[in-house]
Each structure stands twice: as structure tokens, then as C-alpha cells.
Amino acid sequence: MNCCHHAHHQDCIDRVPIFSSLSPGEKLEIARITSAKTFQKGEMIYSAGDPGGKLYVLHTGTVKISRINAGGKEQVIRVVGPGDFMGELSLFSSAPLSDNAEALEATTLCMIDGARLRELMAKYTSIAFKILEELSRRLEKAENLIESISLNSVEQRLAQALLSLSEGGHEVELSMKKGDLASQLGMSQETLSRKLATFQEQGLITLMGHKRIVIRDRAGLERLIAE
């Protein structure tokens, strides 16, 4: 399947922020080194130890990025959506991939050849700067998460996550399983379920099925974080 191949299939390239400053002709150069593949829900896109050398750009769907520790426990790093990219560290290193990428629903990815992309990064420095900008953002998020897990209580972490996921609105639509969210926040699924139930009893949120959470008292959640 060639959703992103050549000029008439450039949706993938067009929707990726790192390529936003390129001209149509430059985007066509990227499209020429791009192929596409569709994965079904639960299918692994790549696993830790696989050879790198590709930049994976999400066209449609959602993908979970995680690592497994020596004891077999999964740590969810992030969930990516359309326009996001993965596998970027292998562009700068010959080391194999260090994490796992699993499709959470039917997902189409555009895969860009790393060696040829590096050549274009040298040619169009705006691409290199955009990738560095995104990597800096991810590093900041990772550092914030480490700080949050180290210094904040379970309640504070959960309150922070709900406010962040709501993006200023009054609803959270979970794109991942509760177990994956719990892993990302450094707690067990049982703890997450218990704390969500407590938040509901306190009138802070209303749980609507498995995926939807309505925020009833934003100020109350903010007070929890500030404690």
C-alpha cells in the first residue's frame, strides 16, 4: 500500500510538523524515499533489538511506544497519533532500536529511508532543526515525568495527567488502555482504578465507561497538584 508515495500521495508528508516549512518540491523529494504499510490492532511495528535506519511517520491510527525491563514488566513511554514520528534515534546512531511499537488500532505508517533522509537533512537544514526541536520537547517531557514520579504523590500524578490529557477542555478520551496509562504514570492498574474511583467520589471527575472521563472540578485537581 503506497499512501504516501510520490506527489499525489503526500498526505503523510504534508501533515508532519517537521516537514511543514518545506516547499512542495522539497516535500516531493521526501515522498520519493517513503513507503507505506498498514498494521492491524495489536500488531508489532518493531521490537527492541530490531535494526533501525528508518523514520516511522504515523499517517492514521495510534501506536504505543514501550520498553520491557529485565523482570518482564512493561513501561509505556508514550502513545503517538497521526503526524507524530518514531524511530528517530536510529537516524543518529547505528545501534538497534531500544523500544517496542505496537499498533493500538488499524494504523498506517509512512516509512522514510534513514540514510537518504540524513542526506536531505544536510541539504535542507530546516528538517534537521525541526527534528531537534521535537527531540528537545520529548526530552523535556521525559524529564518532567521522571521528576513527577520521583517527587509527586500518586494523586498528584493522576491529577496532572488528567488535566494534561483534557487539553484545557472538560473531557478526557483515553487513547490507551488504563493499564498502559498506569504504567506511564508509574503506578499499578489497581492503584489507578482505585484513585479514579476516589476522584469520582470526591466530585472531581465522572467516569463514563472505560475510555471517557469528564472533569467536574478542574480547580480541585489543580489544588491537589499544588499541595
Summary of the structure (lengths in Angstrom):
residues: 227
radius of gyration: 19.3
end to end distance: 52.0
largest distance: 57.4
contacts: 675
relative contact order: 0.13
helix: 45%
strand: 23%
